[in-house]
């Protein structure tokens, strides 16, 4: 029986394996470790002879003058995304809402580590990511990944820590690496985020003027320039503003990238009230299509060689009209519309004919939809976000939250009403609020994953005085209250009782396993005999179960039940995707009962079976009763 790994993948090693498969001649070995008090022998590890690889690539290798975006610390930031970690996510049912039935997740912890842990379970499964990261204003906290400094150097440079003395500091403008530190923070997180997106997935990133240029270049590199969709301008204020010395800044940006643009269909949105009011003309088709507005058949601003769009149209007085460039429609489409009474001829003030098509408010029973615009002016302001928090919790509890109306608008841009929606700078959990609200409106079944570092609130802040000691406590409370409010406001809607307004709380922590689990070969038999268990003393069955889910790459939001079999607890996850028993002693009766159910995966403690014959017996039972089940131990 194989052991669970309980360590995230080593991207560098995986990449080396792929390179070796393509070009075996570049594979070599290097030694590391060895020596010390026990005079251990060095370990050999597969490596790539990069000079030879460069030779094989020839002219395809970039030289020193190649176009690229770089900063101080980029190499370390690039490497950071692929570094393995030994962490886990521990479930916290007491802080959750509807833990057993919900499919939503709220994860507390450094989002870099969380994104690494989610790589197996959610690789290519996330439909949309929205993030509102720190803008690097000089006052906000930046998640710092200490690539090169020791702790004393870090302390001198940063000055502000999280409770573990790392990865969190105020990036003031006096810092000589002001922009570089921010780039090093965001880069590996975007790399990991891209991995999680489905092929038709999209990421939206809010940002302001401070880092927009760097973020755009970085995103072009990570997602590919060809997958850039747009740079939206969001009008965040309705007027006034004194936050700038020269110009009153009343906008921010939202960058949009697709995982793979070829998978994106055209985007359309419902009209605003202003757009809808433009449909005010009436003809004989009113009962069927409603009112209409006119659109010029002439395609302005285009001069292209398309003969099928250059033809003469006979006007009511018999004159023949040709387009200055091209018509929008082919002759066949025009003739069909003209026969249906959907063409209108209008003379201008000079007595010249213009040809218009009729655009009806309704077509095929559905209201006409419009292409989204790059300037967002009717999707909520910052003050709306503040008011939402005020109405749900308390005034002044959270600074500058995005309005849920804005995020809901972005959600609507994507087709369909299902899928997983991730926000790994969750803040006050606006994205969760928007997902629940939109599901209530259109009957959707979207699921959210919120990730937030539990940054402590200032002791003088309204949040702290109200009892919220960190940002996660605010976010969780907002989801609870917003969900209840949404359900109450939509209580008359069909199936509203099935609206998922719950969330499972998971908290980032060190591995469930003791050091001996990862380096048993480095311990003498005497030391091993002193180790009663390779599992940390403060971990329970649920901790171990979710550690196994992560290691096996299973979603963290499926159904889970426990039962007693022959005096021990057995966990069944998602009707047999995984069955686990972490009892100290597992009888043959239990093993046979589990095998009879033919789960896809089974996990036990290694110590549950005291001898090699017992382990062999377990394997034989599964070979006979469940030959397709994979068995692992911890």
Buried (B, 14 or more C-beta within 10 A) or exposed (E): BEBBBBBBBEBEEEEBEEBBEEBEEBBEEEEEEEEEEEEEEEEEEEBBBEEBBEEEEEEEEEEEEEEEEEBEBBEBBBEBBBBBBBBBBBBBEEBBBBBEEBBBBBBBBBBBBBBBBBBBBBBEBBBBBBBBBBBBEEEBBBBBBBBEEEEEEBBEBBEEBBEEEBBBBBBEEEBEBBBBBBBBBBBBBBBBBBBBBBEBBBBBBBBBEBBBEBBBBBBBBBBBEEBBBBBBBBBBBEEEEEEEEEEEEBBBBBBBBBBBBEEBEEBBBEBEEEBBEBBEBEEEBBEEBBBBBBEBBBBEEEEEEEEEBBBEBEBEEEEEBEBEBBBBBEBEEBEEBBEEEBBBBEEEEEEEBBBBBBBBBBEEEEEBEEEBBEEBEEBBBBBBBBBBBBEBBBEBBBBBBBBBBBBBBBBBBBEEBEBBBBBBBBBBBBBBBBBBBBBBBEBBBBBBBBBBBBBBBEEEBBBBBBEBEBBBBBBBBBBBBBBEBBBEEBEEEEEBEEBBBBBBBBBBBEBBBBEBBBEEEEBEEEEEEEEEBBBBEEBEBBBBBBBBBBBBEBBBBEEBEEEEBBEBEBBBBBEBBBBBBBBEEBBEEBBBBBBEBBBBBBBBBBBBBEEEEEBEBBEEBBEEBBEEBBBBBB
